Each structure stands twice: as structure tokens, then as C-alpha cells.
């Protein structure tokens, strides 16, 4: 099984921790965010991973080499000249992730989650989705909007912002995206966008065309954004209390 870890961001919200290191190498409970993410992926059978890099890219490459890639086959996708955002970064990795019918995982490096990844993969396969997005009902400034069948129909990009509806449906439910996706490799045949672009924008376009972009809800899962120092501190506290088990 394959996966991609999105780790190329500048980590500006984590400064000063990211002044001299990439966010992937920020420590949490004695591990790095990258190691924690790799361990989660490895626990569900992922053995081949591609990591996109930009800020302090060589530090990530050296770190992986020093740790023998944590027993996995790990490739690097460098975004030296331009950050490609989530969609552009994914598209650049097409040669690594495509070429088979098997779905793959896409995981932000700066989220901590106990979401049932194996269950999410089963859900994706059973429903023959193009993309399955881990979501939760929680307070957020941004929400994706889903119909009663869990199909993506739109988004609200900020508090008080007008919703963007691409598939009209009654009773749309706002859910917060958790930064974890399962994707069919067929996605690469459908990504018309070029350069730097958001994968969520591509999902909305494809949902409008009738593609199955589905919500996966794991109501009992732990999840935390690790984008700010205070969120890291809270995660440290949660781990100490046993609320999130480090693998």
C-alpha cells in the first residue's frame, strides 16, 4: 500500500519552532511529526511513501537516511522552486502513486489523529469513491458541505462567508476536513489544474461533474491540528493523559 505525506509547507504558524527546521521535524512527545505520521501509516500496511519537501528540505532527507527510512521505502518530491499547494504537490507525485488500481492515502504531516485508516480504506473501496475525506463535526472557520449520502456538495470558506454550492441538495451538513484522504489513482486522469492549486478546489469541480467525493466520519477518533505552538502543547498534554497512543 502507498501513501503521500504533505510536508512541504513553510510552517509559518509554528514559528519560532520552524525558523531553523521544517514542520515535519518539529518534536512532539519525543518524536517528530514525520515519524509519528509514518508510524500511523505503517500500522495499516503502508510500506511505500512519498514525502513532498520545500523548507529545509535537506534536513528531512538527512533525517530519513539517518533513521533508515523507518523500515519503509520512502521517496522525496522536491518543490524547490515553488510550493505547489496540496493539489499541485499531489499531481507532481503521480508517477509514484499512479500506475495501479489500488487506492492510496494522502496525509498532512501536521495533524495528529487516531482516525480508523483501515476502516477508511474499506469504506472507500466498498463505495468505489474517487476520493474519501476524513471529516468531523467540530467548530471550524471552514467547512465542507455534504448531502445526506455523504457526497461533497460545496464549502464555506470562512465564518460568515456565503457557501459555495456545486451540487445543490437539501439539508447540507457542514463538516470540518481532517487533512486525511483516500484516493483512487484515477484522480490523476482528472486533474486538469496545473501549477500550484488546492486539491479541495479540484474536489469541488469533480463533485460538480458527478464524481464520488465522499465523507468518512469516525466520531470516536482523536484529532488535533498541530499548526500552532499552543496546539502542540495541548497535544503533549493529551498524550501524557493517554488520550492519544503514540505507536
HUKATA-V658249 format. One record per run of one state. SS is the DSSP state (h for helix, s for strand, l for the rest). FROM is the first residue (numbers start at 1). LEN is the number of residues. If there is no record, write none. Layout:
ss | from | len
SS | FROM | LEN
SS | FROM | LEN
//
This chain:
ss | from | len
l | 1 | 1
s | 2 | 5
l | 7 | 5
h | 12 | 3
l | 15 | 8
h | 23 | 3
l | 26 | 1
s | 27 | 2
l | 29 | 2
s | 31 | 2
h | 33 | 11
l | 44 | 4
s | 48 | 6
l | 54 | 3
h | 57 | 10
l | 67 | 1
h | 68 | 4
l | 72 | 1
s | 73 | 6
l | 79 | 6
h | 85 | 8
l | 93 | 1
h | 94 | 4
l | 98 | 6
s | 104 | 5
l | 109 | 2
s | 111 | 3
l | 114 | 3
h | 117 | 10
l | 127 | 4
s | 131 | 6
l | 137 | 6
s | 143 | 4
l | 147 | 4
s | 151 | 6
l | 157 | 7
s | 164 | 2
l | 166 | 7
s | 173 | 11
l | 184 | 3
h | 187 | 4
l | 191 | 8
h | 199 | 10
l | 209 | 4
s | 213 | 5
l | 218 | 5
s | 223 | 3
l | 226 | 3
h | 229 | 12
l | 241 | 7
//
